[in-house]
Amino acid sequence: MIIGVPKESYPGERRVALVPVVVPNLLKAGFEVILQAGAGSDAGFPDALYLEKGVRIVPERAAVFAQAEIVVQVLCYGSNDLTGKADLPLMRRGQALIGFLRPLGSVEVLQQIAQTGVTSFSVELMPRTTRAQSMDALSSMATICGYKAVLLAAVTLPKIFPMLTTAAGTITPARVFVIGAGVAGLQAIATARRLGAVVSAYDMRPAAKEQVQSLGGRFLELPIAAKDAQDARGYGTAQDENFYARQRELLTQVVAESDIVITTAVVPGKKAPVLVTAAMVQKMAPGSVIIDLAAERGGNCELSRAGQSVVEHDVRIIGGINLASEVPYHASQMYARNLTAFLLNLVKDGKLRLDANDEIVQETLLTRNGEIVNARVREFFSLPELVAQGAK
Ligand code: NAD
């Protein structure tokens, strides 16, 4: 079975879906791997490294799609709304496609993908179970984003992070406040702590408290409780506007006292809640920095603009999108390991094993035979139930 790796086409995207180190595992399992020439070079993996591992290099993108039975990408059409559409005519019925597909994004786009007949698997839909942990690409990318957010903030802030006692006096440590202590938030806390900042964090899920504290962060407790703060998969849930208004009110002071605010509060399939208003930004000290990791999903800060760095009220607000692509070597390595674990589970004896009893297959399978077949996605878009749902 041939796995094809096209070059990522989203503007500025530097990651690649498979890196050379995972290739021997795939070959051992009976796969052949082909790569579009230059697909790994922006991530630090030139073609020669793939060749050494037994990968066949194919010059043309169309030829990768034509020859591969399974196409693996980072940003497939769906999550690549700028250039991804050009791949649609290259896909064919029965071919498998695995990658980020933004399954709760646009139903029209999903239908276009379905109509190619491709059997697509969305890594965003990976169940959060112990067995699927090694395949959890969202967590891998969130880890990278949390780390990078702190570095971006550190180089932007006109202060240093650690406390220093020098002959020229004492420097107080930077104060970093993280809103949303999921995977990205926790990595941001750990990274900021290593650089010497004083870190506090808040999340509406009470379970986050212990995790924040175990990383040396202070957990900010607010005198409000979210209703069913966490869903069955461990994700934060959407709250009503009253709750958000109260959150903003209670967060105002700590935001004002912070040098850096990193926001990561998102809810799957929903616009991110605004937790930092313009008035709150205005109360921050000049030179402070906000990194809004939710910018792509509407933003946690009222003033952030997706993909842009702006200054408002003397505060630098960075609406980072696709930050994982700025650490392409390790982001690709983690993603490639996630995909390899997924592929080894999906394919047995040279055949796609669409096992109806395997929740990893069931929950990630998005389109098949011209239809959106994923039950959760169909429900989200209020599509009628399929008579025979999911994989068989
Ligand atoms: P996420 O990226 O969906 O959201 C980031 C954080 O924002 C979450 O912690 C969420 O509670 C928080 N948030 C949302 N709305 C908020 C609001 N109004 N105010 C404050 N905070 C708000 O989350 P994630 O990174 O995917 O992680 C969510 C949880 O799932 C974490 O506890 C994580 O450790 C867990 N997790 C488990 C597994 C697994 O079991 N395999 C894998 C990954 C993550």
Residues whose N, C-alpha, C, O or C-beta is under 5 A from the ligand:
A	BS01	NAD	R128 T129 Q133 S139 G180 A181 G182 V183 A184 Y202 D203 M204 R205 R233 G234 Y235 G236 T237 T264 A265 V266 V267 P273
